[in-house]
Amino acid sequence: MNVITLGCSKNLVDSEVMITQLRGNDIDVEHESGKDDANIVIINTCGFIDSAKQESVDTILRFADAKDNGWIDKLYVSGCLSERYKEDLIKEFPQVDAFFGTREVPALLKKFNADYKHELLGERAITTSHYAFLKIAEGCDRPCSFCAIPLIRGKHISVPMEELVKQAENLVKNGVKELILIAQDLTYYGLDLYGKRTLAELMRRLSDVEGVEWIRLHYAFPSGFPMDVIEVMKERDNICNYLDIPLQHGSSNVLKLMRRGIDREKTEALINRVREQIPGIAIRTTLIAGHPGETEEDHLETLQFIKDMRFERLGVFTYSHEENTHAYTMEDDVPEEEKERRMEEIMQLQADISYNLNQEKVGQTYKVLIDRMESGYFYGRTEFDSVEVDNEVLIDASQHYLRIGDFVEVTIDDATEFDLYGTPAALNEIHESL
C-alpha cells in the first residue's frame, strides 16, 4: 500500500497518523514509495486554492489511469479536496473505490477490516526524519474573506496539552530534534479547552521535553497576538527566534475587505514590538496579490509596507476565487495577468531585501541543522529558517563530511538572495591556526 500526500504540512501529519493506524493493524504501508508493486494507493488531497486543487485532480487522474491499466487494484482518495467536493468527484472518477473526508480515518480503516486503535494516540509514523510537524489544533474560527479552511476543516479544536507532550516525547524517542508547531492559527490555541490562550504554556511544556533542541512556530494570527509567546521565546534557548505570521496585505483598505480584524498601523506596531523584544528575530510572512477590490494604490501601499518592514522571509500567492467564501460574493475584478504582475513585483522587491539581509550574515557563525545531501552539497538551516520555505545553508560535500540530523557550527562565506554558503567553523579554526 502506498500513501501519497499533497498540500501542506497539516496534511502530512494526517497522513502520518493514517499510516500509524494502518501499521497498527499489521498492514504493510509506505509513504510516497517509488516502488511499482503497491497494489493499493491512498491519495491524501489538498483543496485550498486553484493550483492545489489542480495538483490533486491531476494526481487522481494519474492513478485512475494506472487502475484502468491494471497497474493497481484499489484507489482511495482522502483529505481536503475529498471533503469539499466529494459528490462531484464521485461522478468524475468512477475508478476511485471510495472517498473520505478530513476526519474519516476510522471509516477508511474499515475498508481494510481494520480498527481505529485509540492506544496509538500520540504515536505517529515519521516521514521527515530529524524534524517533525506537531499539529496543535484543527480547524479555524477566523472569518477571513478568502479562506475555505473553515468549510473544509471546521471550527477550531485544540489538541489537549498532555497529548501534545506525549507526541513530542514519542517523536524525540524516534530521533526528532526539531518540532515545528502548526495549526490554522497557533495563537488561538487553548481558548476552546482552557478558556484562555495557552500557547505560551504549551511552548514551555514542550520546551521541557528532554531531547527537543528546536521548537519553531508557524501560522500565528496577528490580530490579538499574545505577547507572552514572545516572553517564552526570549527565556527558552531551544525555542527558535523565528515567527511565521501571515499578514496577507499591507493596505488597511484590503485588510478590511479580507476581514482580518487588523489594519496596517496595528500590524506595523506589532512587528516593531516583537523586534524590540527579540532583536534579530526572523519574521516570515505571506501575502495575497489581487484580492477583490485591490487597487493599484493598494498594491503600491503593500510595496511600501514591505520596504518599511524588511521582512526576513516573505512569500506571496495570487488570489484564488473560492466558492462559498465571503470574497466569492465579490467580483473577482483583478485580471489574472495583473495578479501575476503584482505578485512578481512583490517577489522582486523581497529578493532585493533578502539579498541585503543575507549579505549581512557573511562572516558570521551560526548553529546549523543538516537536513540532506544533494548535488554535491550538504544542505542545512539556521534557527532563522524553516524547512522547505526558507533559506538553506550549503556546505561543499567534497570538502567536508557531515551527518544528516546533526547540528554544526557553520561560518557563512557567501550569500545569494535565498541561499547561504558556509564552512564548518571547526575547520575554519584549524586553517587559521596553520
C-alpha positions as CSV (number, residue, x, y, z in Angstrom):
1,M,0.0,0.0,0.0
2,N,1.2,3.5,-0.9
3,V,0.0,6.8,0.7
4,I,0.5,9.9,-1.4
5,T,0.4,13.3,0.4
6,L,-0.4,16.5,-1.3
7,G,-0.7,20.1,0.1
8,C,0.5,21.5,3.4
9,S,2.3,20.2,6.4
10,K,-1.0,19.7,8.2
11,N,-2.0,17.1,5.5
12,L,1.4,15.4,6.1
13,V,0.6,15.0,9.8
14,D,-2.8,13.5,8.8
15,S,-1.0,11.0,6.5
16,E,1.4,10.1,9.3
17,V,-1.5,9.4,11.6
18,M,-3.2,7.3,8.9
19,I,0.0,5.3,8.3
20,T,0.4,4.7,12.0
21,Q,-3.1,3.3,12.3
22,L,-2.7,1.1,9.2
23,R,0.6,-0.3,10.5
24,G,-1.0,-0.8,13.9
25,N,-3.4,-3.2,12.2
26,D,-0.5,-5.1,10.6
27,I,-1.0,-3.6,7.1
28,D,2.1,-3.0,5.1
29,V,2.1,0.6,4.0
30,E,4.7,3.1,2.7
31,H,4.7,6.8,2.3
32,E,5.2,8.1,-1.3
33,S,7.0,5.0,-2.2
34,G,8.7,4.8,-5.5
35,K,8.0,1.1,-5.7
36,D,5.8,-0.2,-8.5
37,D,4.5,-3.1,-6.5
38,A,1.9,-1.2,-4.4
39,N,-1.5,-2.6,-5.3
40,I,-3.4,-0.1,-3.2
41,V,-3.0,3.7,-3.3
42,I,-4.4,6.3,-1.0
43,I,-4.2,9.9,-2.1
44,N,-4.4,12.5,0.7
45,T,-5.5,15.6,-1.3
46,C,-5.4,19.4,-0.9
47,G,-8.4,21.6,-1.8
48,F,-7.3,25.0,-0.6
49,I,-6.6,27.1,-3.7
50,D,-6.9,26.5,-7.5
51,S,-3.3,25.4,-8.0
52,A,-3.5,22.9,-5.2
53,K,-6.9,21.6,-6.4
54,Q,-5.4,21.1,-9.8
55,E,-2.5,19.2,-8.5
56,S,-4.9,16.9,-6.6
57,V,-7.1,16.3,-9.6
58,D,-4.0,15.6,-11.8
59,T,-2.7,13.1,-9.3
60,I,-6.1,11.3,-9.1
61,L,-6.2,11.2,-12.9
62,R,-2.7,9.6,-13.0
63,F,-3.6,6.8,-10.6
64,A,-7.1,6.4,-12.1
65,D,-5.3,5.7,-15.4
66,A,-3.0,3.3,-13.5
67,K,-6.0,1.4,-12.2
68,D,-7.6,1.3,-15.7
69,N,-4.4,-0.3,-17.0
70,G,-4.3,-2.9,-14.2
71,W,-1.2,-1.5,-12.5
72,I,-3.0,-1.0,-9.2
73,D,-6.0,-2.8,-7.7
74,K,-7.6,-0.3,-5.4
75,L,-7.6,3.6,-5.3
76,Y,-8.9,5.7,-2.4
77,V,-9.0,9.5,-2.0
78,S,-9.0,11.3,1.3
79,G,-8.3,14.8,2.6
80,C,-9.4,18.3,1.8
81,L,-10.5,18.0,-1.9
82,S,-12.5,14.9,-1.0
83,E,-14.1,16.7,2.0
84,R,-15.1,19.7,-0.1
85,Y,-16.1,18.2,-3.5
86,K,-16.9,14.6,-2.7
87,E,-20.1,14.3,-4.7
88,D,-18.5,15.9,-7.8
89,L,-15.5,13.7,-7.5
90,I,-17.6,10.5,-7.3
91,K,-19.2,11.4,-10.6
92,E,-15.9,12.4,-12.2
93,F,-13.8,9.5,-11.1
94,P,-15.6,6.2,-11.1
95,Q,-12.2,4.4,-10.8
96,V,-11.9,5.6,-7.2
97,D,-13.1,2.9,-4.8
98,A,-14.1,5.3,-2.1
99,F,-13.7,9.0,-1.0
100,F,-13.1,10.1,2.6
101,G,-13.1,13.5,4.3
102,T,-10.5,15.1,6.6
103,R,-11.8,13.3,9.7
104,E,-12.7,9.9,8.4
105,V,-9.7,7.8,9.1
106,P,-11.9,5.3,11.1
107,A,-14.1,4.9,8.0
108,L,-11.1,4.4,5.8
109,L,-9.7,1.7,8.1
110,K,-12.9,-0.3,7.9
111,K,-12.3,-0.7,4.1
112,F,-9.3,-2.9,5.2
113,N,-11.2,-4.6,8.0
114,A,-9.1,-2.6,10.4
115,D,-10.0,-0.8,13.6
116,Y,-9.0,2.6,14.9
117,K,-6.7,1.9,17.7
118,H,-7.1,4.6,20.5
119,E,-4.0,3.2,22.2
120,L,-1.9,4.6,19.3
121,L,-3.0,8.2,20.2
122,G,0.2,10.3,20.5
123,E,2.1,7.9,18.2
124,R,3.0,8.8,14.6
125,A,4.9,7.5,11.7
126,I,7.7,9.9,11.0
127,T,8.2,10.7,7.3
128,T,10.5,13.7,7.8
129,S,13.5,12.2,9.8
130,H,15.0,14.6,12.3
131,Y,12.3,17.3,12.3
132,A,8.5,16.8,12.6
133,F,5.4,18.9,12.4
134,L,3.3,19.0,15.5
135,K,-0.3,19.9,14.8
136,I,-1.6,21.6,17.9
137,A,-5.1,22.3,16.7
138,E,-7.5,21.6,13.8
139,G,-9.9,24.0,12.0
140,C,-10.3,27.7,12.3
141,D,-12.8,30.2,13.8
142,R,-11.5,33.2,11.8
143,P,-13.8,34.9,9.3
144,C,-11.1,35.7,6.6
145,S,-12.9,36.5,3.4
146,F,-10.7,34.5,1.1
147,C,-10.3,31.3,3.1
148,A,-12.1,28.0,2.6
149,I,-10.4,26.2,5.5
150,P,-13.4,26.6,8.0
151,L,-15.6,25.0,5.3
152,I,-13.1,22.1,4.9
153,R,-11.7,21.6,8.4
154,G,-14.5,23.0,10.6
155,K,-14.2,25.1,13.8
156,H,-11.0,25.4,15.8
157,I,-10.4,22.4,18.1
158,S,-7.3,22.4,20.2
159,V,-5.4,19.2,20.9
160,P,-5.1,18.7,24.7
161,M,-1.7,19.7,26.1
162,E,-1.0,16.3,27.7
163,E,-1.5,14.6,24.3
164,L,0.9,17.0,22.6
165,V,3.6,16.5,25.2
166,K,3.2,12.7,24.7
167,Q,3.5,13.1,21.0
168,A,6.6,15.2,21.4
169,E,8.2,12.6,23.7
170,N,7.5,9.8,21.2
171,L,8.9,11.9,18.4
172,V,12.1,12.6,20.3
173,K,12.4,8.9,21.1
174,N,12.4,8.3,17.3
175,G,15.2,10.7,16.5
176,V,13.3,14.0,16.0
177,K,15.3,17.1,17.2
178,E,13.1,19.9,15.8
179,L,9.4,20.4,16.5
180,I,7.5,22.7,14.1
181,L,4.3,23.8,15.7
182,I,1.4,24.1,13.1
183,A,-2.3,24.9,13.1
184,Q,-4.5,27.2,11.1
185,D,-4.0,29.7,13.9
186,L,-1.5,28.9,16.7
187,T,-2.4,31.9,18.8
188,Y,-6.0,30.6,19.3
189,Y,-4.7,27.5,21.0
190,G,-6.4,26.7,24.3
191,L,-9.4,29.0,24.1
192,D,-11.8,26.1,23.5
193,L,-10.2,23.8,26.1
194,Y,-9.0,26.1,28.8
195,G,-10.9,29.3,28.3
196,K,-7.8,31.3,27.5
197,R,-4.9,31.5,25.1
198,T,-2.4,29.0,26.3
199,L,0.2,28.8,23.5
200,A,2.9,30.2,25.8
201,E,2.2,27.5,28.4
202,L,2.3,24.8,25.7
203,M,5.6,26.1,24.5
204,R,7.1,25.8,28.0
205,R,5.8,22.3,28.4
206,L,7.2,21.2,25.0
207,S,10.5,23.0,25.7
208,D,10.9,20.9,28.8
209,V,10.7,17.6,26.9
210,E,14.2,16.2,27.0
211,G,15.8,15.9,23.6
212,V,13.9,18.8,21.9
213,E,16.6,21.0,20.5
214,W,14.5,23.4,18.4
215,I,10.9,24.5,18.5
216,R,9.5,26.6,15.7
217,L,6.2,28.5,15.4
218,H,4.2,28.5,12.1
219,Y,1.0,30.3,11.3
220,A,0.4,32.8,14.1
221,F,-2.5,35.2,13.5
222,P,-1.6,38.9,14.0
223,S,-4.9,40.1,15.5
224,G,-5.0,39.6,19.2
225,F,-1.4,38.2,19.2
226,P,-0.5,37.0,22.7
227,M,2.8,38.7,23.6
228,D,3.5,36.2,26.4
229,V,4.6,33.9,23.5
230,I,7.5,36.3,22.8
231,E,8.4,36.2,26.5
232,V,8.7,32.4,26.4
233,M,10.7,32.7,23.2
234,K,13.2,35.0,25.0
235,E,13.6,32.8,28.0
236,R,14.0,29.4,26.3
237,D,17.1,28.6,24.4
238,N,15.5,25.7,22.4
239,I,12.7,27.9,21.0
240,C,13.9,29.4,17.7
241,N,13.9,33.2,17.3
242,Y,11.5,32.7,14.3
243,L,7.9,33.6,13.8
244,D,5.7,32.8,10.9
245,I,2.9,35.4,11.0
246,P,0.8,35.5,7.7
247,L,-0.2,39.2,7.3
248,Q,-1.9,38.8,3.9
249,H,-1.6,42.5,2.9
250,G,-0.1,45.9,3.5
251,S,-3.1,48.1,2.8
252,S,-5.7,48.8,5.5
253,N,-8.4,49.0,2.8
254,V,-7.7,45.5,1.6
255,L,-7.2,44.1,5.1
256,K,-10.7,45.3,5.9
257,L,-12.1,43.7,2.7
258,M,-10.3,40.5,3.8
259,R,-11.9,40.7,7.3
260,R,-8.6,40.3,9.1
261,G,-9.5,42.3,12.1
262,I,-6.4,44.5,12.0
263,D,-5.1,47.4,9.9
264,R,-1.6,48.4,8.7
265,E,-0.9,50.7,11.6
266,K,-1.6,48.0,14.2
267,T,0.3,45.4,12.1
268,E,3.4,47.6,12.0
269,A,3.2,48.3,15.7
270,L,3.0,44.5,16.4
271,I,6.0,43.7,14.2
272,N,8.0,46.5,15.7
273,R,7.1,45.4,19.2
274,V,8.2,41.9,18.5
275,R,11.5,43.0,17.1
276,E,12.1,45.3,20.1
277,Q,11.6,42.3,22.4
278,I,13.8,40.0,20.4
279,P,16.3,41.9,18.2
280,G,17.4,39.7,15.3
281,I,14.2,37.5,15.2
282,A,13.3,36.2,11.8
283,I,9.8,37.1,10.8
284,R,8.2,35.1,7.9
285,T,5.0,36.3,6.3
286,T,2.8,35.6,3.4
287,L,0.8,38.0,1.2
288,I,-2.0,37.7,-1.3
289,A,-2.0,39.7,-4.6
290,G,-5.2,40.5,-6.4
291,H,-7.9,40.2,-3.7
292,P,-11.3,41.5,-5.0
293,G,-11.3,45.3,-4.6
294,E,-7.5,45.6,-4.5
295,T,-6.5,48.7,-6.5
296,E,-3.1,49.7,-7.9
297,E,-2.9,52.2,-5.0
298,D,-3.4,49.3,-2.5
299,H,-0.7,47.3,-4.3
300,L,1.8,50.3,-4.1
301,E,0.9,50.6,-0.4
302,T,1.9,47.0,0.1
303,L,5.2,47.5,-1.7
304,Q,5.9,50.4,0.6
305,F,4.9,48.3,3.6
306,I,7.4,45.6,2.6
307,K,10.1,48.2,2.2
308,D,9.4,49.6,5.6
309,M,9.2,46.3,7.4
310,R,12.0,44.5,5.6
311,F,10.7,41.0,6.4
312,E,13.4,38.3,6.7
313,R,11.2,35.9,4.8
314,L,8.2,36.5,2.6
315,G,6.0,34.5,0.2
316,V,3.2,35.7,-2.0
317,F,0.2,34.0,-3.7
318,T,-2.2,35.3,-6.3
319,Y,-5.8,35.4,-5.0
320,S,-7.9,32.3,-5.7
321,H,-11.7,32.9,-6.1
322,E,-13.0,30.1,-3.8
323,E,-16.7,29.3,-3.8
324,N,-18.7,29.6,-0.6
325,T,-16.2,32.1,0.9
326,H,-17.2,35.7,1.7
327,A,-14.9,37.0,-1.0
328,Y,-16.7,34.8,-3.6
329,T,-19.7,37.2,-3.2
330,M,-17.5,40.0,-4.5
331,E,-16.4,40.4,-8.1
332,D,-13.1,38.9,-8.9
333,D,-12.1,42.1,-10.5
334,V,-8.3,41.9,-10.8
335,P,-7.3,40.2,-14.1
336,E,-5.1,37.1,-13.7
337,E,-2.2,38.8,-15.6
338,E,-2.4,41.7,-13.2
339,K,-2.4,39.4,-10.2
340,E,0.7,37.8,-11.6
341,R,2.4,41.2,-12.3
342,R,1.7,42.3,-8.7
343,M,3.0,39.1,-7.3
344,E,6.2,39.3,-9.4
345,E,6.8,42.9,-8.2
346,I,6.4,41.8,-4.6
347,M,8.8,38.9,-5.0
348,Q,11.4,41.0,-6.8
349,L,11.3,43.6,-4.0
350,Q,11.6,40.8,-1.4
351,A,14.5,39.2,-3.4
352,D,16.4,42.5,-3.1
353,I,15.7,42.8,0.7
354,S,16.7,39.1,1.2
355,Y,19.9,39.6,-0.7
356,N,20.9,42.6,1.5
357,L,19.9,40.8,4.7
358,N,21.9,37.7,3.7
359,Q,25.0,39.8,2.9
360,E,25.0,40.9,6.5
361,K,25.4,37.3,7.5
362,V,28.7,36.8,5.6
363,G,31.5,36.2,8.2
364,Q,29.0,35.3,10.9
365,T,28.9,31.8,12.5
366,Y,25.5,30.0,13.1
367,K,24.3,26.8,14.5
368,V,23.0,24.8,11.5
369,L,20.9,21.7,11.4
370,I,21.9,19.4,8.5
371,D,18.9,18.2,6.5
372,R,20.2,16.4,3.5
373,M,23.0,15.8,1.0
374,E,22.2,16.6,-2.6
375,S,24.1,17.5,-5.8
376,G,27.5,17.7,-4.1
377,Y,26.3,19.8,-1.1
378,F,25.1,19.3,2.4
379,Y,22.0,21.4,3.0
380,G,21.2,22.8,6.4
381,R,19.2,25.5,8.1
382,T,19.8,28.0,10.9
383,E,17.2,28.7,13.6
384,F,16.0,31.6,11.4
385,D,14.9,29.3,8.6
386,S,12.2,26.7,8.4
387,V,12.2,23.6,6.2
388,E,11.3,23.8,2.5
389,V,10.2,27.5,2.5
390,D,13.3,29.5,3.7
391,N,17.0,30.0,3.2
392,E,19.3,27.0,3.2
393,V,23.0,26.8,4.1
394,L,25.0,24.9,1.5
395,I,28.3,23.2,2.5
396,D,30.6,21.6,0.0
397,A,30.3,17.9,0.4
398,S,33.6,17.2,-1.4
399,Q,35.5,19.1,1.3
400,H,33.5,18.1,4.5
401,Y,31.8,15.1,5.8
402,L,28.7,15.8,7.9
403,R,25.9,13.6,9.2
404,I,22.2,14.2,8.4
405,G,20.4,15.4,11.5
406,D,23.5,16.8,13.3
407,F,23.9,20.4,14.4
408,V,27.1,22.0,13.1
409,E,28.6,25.5,13.7
410,V,29.0,27.0,10.3
411,T,30.7,30.2,9.2
412,I,29.0,31.9,6.3
413,D,31.4,32.6,3.4
414,D,29.0,33.9,0.7
415,A,25.3,34.6,0.2
416,T,22.7,35.0,-2.6
417,E,19.1,36.1,-2.3
418,F,17.9,32.8,-0.9
419,D,20.9,30.7,-0.1
420,L,23.9,30.9,2.2
421,Y,27.3,29.2,1.6
422,G,29.4,28.2,4.5
423,T,32.2,26.2,6.0
424,P,32.1,24.3,9.3
425,A,33.6,26.6,11.9
426,A,35.9,24.0,13.4
427,L,37.6,23.6,10.1
428,N,38.0,27.3,9.7
429,E,39.7,27.5,13.1
430,I,42.2,24.7,12.0
431,H,43.0,26.6,8.8
432,E,43.6,29.9,10.7
433,S,46.0,28.2,13.1
434,L,48.1,26.8,10.3
